[in-house]
Amino acid sequence: MAAWANRLATIIGIDRTLNLGKYLGIPLLHSRVSKAHFNDLIEKVQGRLTGWSNHTLNGAGRATLIQSVSSTIPSYTMQTMEIPISVCEKLDKINRNFLWGDSNKKKKIHLLSWSKVCKSKDSGGLGIRKARHQNLALLAKLGWKITTKENSLWVSFLRDKYLHNNSLLSWSWPCKKSASFVWRSITKANFIIKKGVKWKIGDGNSIDLWLDWWFGDGPLIDKFPGNHGSHNVKLNSIFNTNNGWDLSSISQVINTQTVAEILLVNIPDIHGTGDHPTWVATPNGTFSSAAAFNIVNPRVSNSADWKWIWKLNIPAKLQFFLWLTFHDVLPTNSLRACRGMIAMSFCPRCDETPEDTNHLFRGWLFRVHLCFFSATEEDELLSTSTVQYRSTVNWYMVDLFAMVDGSRMKN
């Protein structure tokens, strides 16, 4: 094969190469994908973040910069192909180390697990997206365009080559080894399309009776699993000639309650109207990458209320501090002793009880026990209603807890 390639290159006068380079910053892949293909992407992200000194940004600033860099630099690559998991993990590691202030010279404490950090702010996280989740959410957009039969050459090509007369939503068989890397990438995000697309009934010729979501809260196959014969059964097979339903062919498989619910679904009077896929997570029915991301990383119902922290009219760095406080991960001696960093967990000031979050903040507004308070200042704080401090930091803390206390009482 190599001899034929060299001979052809000589005939047409073009040098032979094993590297096709890049197009619009995306590598043109014609061989097995490896981590090496994405080294430039890793270097760009790392260079953008490490260009900022950890001493010039607080925790809130680092979190904002991570969100900005993660949503811009890798996004174009992520929406065209599946990035290897090892590369996604490397990107997450870069973001994780930058958030907690790691550098080549000094390692810092990672106060909270990355999975908790990457939750939404409503669920107790910072809203930072994991690279793998972001990649799948952006790839789902390609699947949406194929499902809606967008009038594009690449959509027509992929549909004719791989789907034939089938729907991407009913795609359930493994890809052939000869399939392109782009097509294999799209099918990896197919589960997002299946969970997010609900069909609006038209002529019923494009909707799979069992596999597609066309009524209720999911496909029929989820409610009634089993062997229903060929899955390539279109919805119009249970239409009658009077623009109604004929459920005789499936009434033995589904229960009477489902039969009654289907009979309530309206079939359009206009014949020839095509079926139309809608994205259920948005009001206008069009695809949203943010909604797709919520399918990959669903919000966890949590009894704790985290919204109030981000609604406080205080500097972002104090919101970040409160976020750490209510996760109980401040770098106290108790936490450091628990992680094996020090031997003793006692408070260095009183040397009586372990230094934990409850010891630092003794349950009420004006009882703030911090190392920079002197004994005289603490006595003065507890003995007078007119609090006057020499330290600006002390005023900052009192003002912070006053706003927190007022906000929590309102909630």
N, C-alpha and C positions, 0 to 999 in steps of 0.2 A: 504494500500500500504506500509506503514511504517513497519507493522508487517511482511509482506512478505520479505521486504528488510532485516530486522534484522535476519529473519530465514535463508535466503540465505547466508548472511554474516557468520552466525554461521556454516553452513554446509561446506562452502568452506574455512573457516578459515581466512577470510580477514576482517579487520575492516571496518565498514561502515563509509563513509565520505560524507559530502555535499560540499566539496571543492576539485576539481581535481588538484588544483595547477597550475603550469605553465609549458610550454614546449618552450624552447629556449627564455625565457623571456616573452612569450605571454600567457595570462591567458586562460585556457581551460574552456570555458563557456558551461554550461548545464542548465542555468536558465536565467531569464530575465536579460538583460544587464543593469547595473546601473553605476553611476558615481564612486561608490566605487571600481569597478573592475579596475579603472585606477588611483587610488590614488598614486601608486608607480611611475607611469609615470610622474605625476604632480610633485611629490617630487624630482624626478631625475632632471627634467628640472629646477625647482626652486633652487635646491641645486647647480647645475652647474653655474647658473647665479649669485646667491647671494654669491657664494664663492669669487667673485671678488668685491673689494671695488669700489664704485662709484667714489671715489676720485682718483683712480689709472687709470681710463679709461676716455677718452673724448668721445664725442658723436659718432664720427666715429668708435672708438674702440668698443663701446657698440653695435653699429649696426652690426659690423662684427662678434662679439661674438654671437649675437642673431641668425644670419644666420647660423653660424657654429653649434650651439646647436640644432636649429630647424630642420636642415637637417640631423642630425645624431641620436639623442636620440629617437624621436618619430617615425622615418621613418619606422622601421621594424614593429612596431605595426600598423601603418597607412596603410601599404600595404597588410595587412592580414584581416582587418575588419574595419567597420565603427565605428569611435569614436563618442560617444554622443556629440551633439552640446554644451551641458553645459561644457564638458571637453575641447572642442576646444576653447570655450570662455575663460575658465580659463587659458589655455596656452597663448592665445593672451594677456590676462591681465598681465600675468607674464612678457611677452616680452615687452609690452607697458610700464609698470612701470619701468622696467630696462633701457629701452632706454632713458627715460626722467629723470632718476636718483632718482626715488622714493625709499624710504627705510621704514622700520618699524618705525623709529624715526621721519622722516621728509618727507613730500610730496613736490613734485616739480611741476612746471607748465608743462602741456602737450601742447606744442606749436602748434602742428598740429594734425589734426584728424587721427585716425588709418587707415581709408580707404585711405587717401592720402599717408600716409607713405608706405602702402603696394602696391602702384602702382610700375610699373617698373621704372628704373632710367630714361629711355627715356621719360616717361610720367610725370615726376616730383616727383617720389617717391624714396624710398631707396631700393626697390627690396626685401623687407622682405615679406615672404609668410604668409598669414593667415592660421591657422591650418586647418580649414574646407576645404579650397581650396586645400591645399596640400594633405589632406586625400583623397579627391575625385580623384585628379590626379593620386595618387599612386594606388587607387583601380581600375582605368581604365586599368591599366596594366593587371590585372586579367581578365577583360573583353576582352582585346585584345587576350590573350592566348586562351580563349574559342572560340573567333571568328575565329582565325587562326587554331583551332583544334590541338593545341600543343600536342605532343605525351607524355602526362603525365596521370598518373592514376587518379589524382583528376579532371583533365579536362574531361576525359571520364566519370567519375562518375557523375559530375554535369550536363553534357550535356544529359546523358541518363535519369537522374532523373527528370530534370526540362524542358529541351528544346525538348526532343524527336527528331523529324525531323525538328524542327524550328530553326531559326537563332536568336542569341541574339540581333541582330540589329532590328529585327521585333518584339521584345518583347514589348508588350504594355499593358498587363493585370497585375493587382495587384498580389503580392505574396500571397500565402496562409499562414495562420497563422502557419501551420506546417512546413513551409520552414525554412531551417537552417539560422542562423544569418549571416554566410558567404555569402550565396546566396542573401539574402536581401541586404547585403552591396554592392555586385557587381552590382545589378540592380539599386542602387542609383546613380552609376556612368555611367549608360548605355547611358545617353544623350551625354557624352563626346565621346564615341565610335561612336555614330550615326553621330556626327558632324565631326569626324576625319577620318573615314574609307570610302574609295571609292573603289569599286570593279573593278578589271581588268577582263574583260569578257573572259570566257572560254567556257564551254559547256552550261552555263546559268542555270544549275540545282540547284545552291546554292543561286542565287540572286533573291530576291523578286522584282517583277516588279514595284510595287508601293512604297514600304517602304524603299528599299535600294538605296544608291547613286551609280549609275553606269554610268551616263553621266551628262554633264552640271555641274551646281554648287549646285546640291542637289537632293533629291529624287523627283520622279514625284508627290507624294502625297502632297508635299509642294506647287507645282505650280498649281495643279488641285485638291484641296480638295473636298471631297464629298464621297458618297457611291459608291465604285467601285466593289461591290460584295465581294467575299472572298479576303482577303489580301494575302492569301497563294497562289498567282499566280506567278509562276516562269518565269524568263526572257525567257527561251527557248520556252515558249508558243507562242511567236511572231517571232520565227525563221521559215524560210521556208526550203524546202528540198534542195535548191540550195545554202545553206550557206549565206542566205541573210535575209532580214526583211520582215515580213508579219504583217503589222500594221492595218489590216482591223478590228480587234476586239477592238482596242482602238482609232481609228481615229475619232470616234464621240465624244470622251471625251477630247482629247487634240487638240490644235490648229495646223494650218498648218505649222507654223514656227517650232514648236517642232517636227512635223513629218519630216520636212526637215533636222533638226539637227540630229535626230536619224538615218536617212538613211545614214548620213555621217560617223556614227560610224562603225568601222571595226569589223567584226566577224572573229575570227581565223579560218584558213582553217583546222586545225587539230582537228578532232572530238575526244571527250573523254578527252580533256584538261580541268582540273578543274578550276573553278573560283577562283580568288586569291584576298584577301583583301589587300589593301595598305594603309599606313598612309600618308595622303596628306601633312602633315605639315613638313615632312622630305624628303630630296633629295633621299634617298635610299628606302623609302617606309616602313621603320620599325618603331615600336612604340618608342616614346620618352616621358618621363615623363614631361620634360620641355615644349614640345609642347602641351601636355594634360593640363598642368597648364595654358597655354595661352588661352585655350578654356574656362576654368573655370573663369579665370580672364583676359579677353581680354584687349589688350592695347588700351587706349583711344587716339584718334587723338587729338593732342593739338597743337595749333598754336605756343605756346612757345617752344623754343629750350632749352632743358636741358642737352643735351649731352656734350656741351662745358665745363660745370662745372667739369665733371668727367674726361675730357681729359687734364685738366690743370696739368702742372708738378709742383704741389705744395703739401705739406703735406695733408693727408686725413682729418685732423681736420679742415684745412682751407677750403677744399671742402665742408665739412659739414656746416661750418659757412656760406659759400656763398649760399648753398642750403636753409638755414633758411632765409638768407637775401632776396633772390629773391622770396621766399614765403611770405615775409613781415610779419614774425612771430617772429622777435627778441623781447626779453622781455623788450621792451621799456615801459616808463610810460604810453603811449597812450594805448598799448595793456593791460597793467595791470589794467588801469582805466576802459577799456571797459569790462573787466571780473570781475569788482567789487572788485579788490584786494586793490586798493588805491582810494582816493577821487579825487586827482588832477593829471592831465596828463602833466603839464608843465615841461619843461626841468629844472632840478635843478641848471644848470649852468647859463643860461641866464634869466630864469624865464620870458620869453616873449611869446614863442610859444610852442605848444605841442611837446613833445619829441617822434617823430616817426622815421621810417627808413629814410625818406627824410631829416629829421633834422640832423640825425647822419652823413649822407653822402650827402653833398650838391651838388651832381650832377656832380662833376668832380674830377679828380684824387687827386690833392693836397689840397682838401678842406675837410679833414676828421675831423669832430667835435666830438671828444671823450672826455670822462670825464678826462682821464689821460693827456690830452694836457693842458699845461699852456698857458696863453694869450701871453706870450713872444714867446713861441715856435710856436704858430699859426701865429703871425705876421712875424716871421722869415721865416716860410714856404711860406708865400704869397709874401715876398719881395725879395727873392733871388732864383737864379736858382740852386745854390749848396746847397742842403739840408743836414744838419748835425744835427743829434739828439743824445742826450745823452741816450735815452731809446731804448733798443733793440726792444721792442714791437712796438714803432713808426716806426722803420725801417721795421719791419715785415709787418706792415699794408701798408706802401708805396709800398714795393716790391710786395705785394699781389695784390693791385689794379693796379699796372703797368702791371702785367701779365694778369689780367682779362681784362683790357682795350685793350691790344694787341690781346688777343684771340677773343674778341667780334668784333673787327674791321676786323679780318680775316673772321669771319663767316658772 
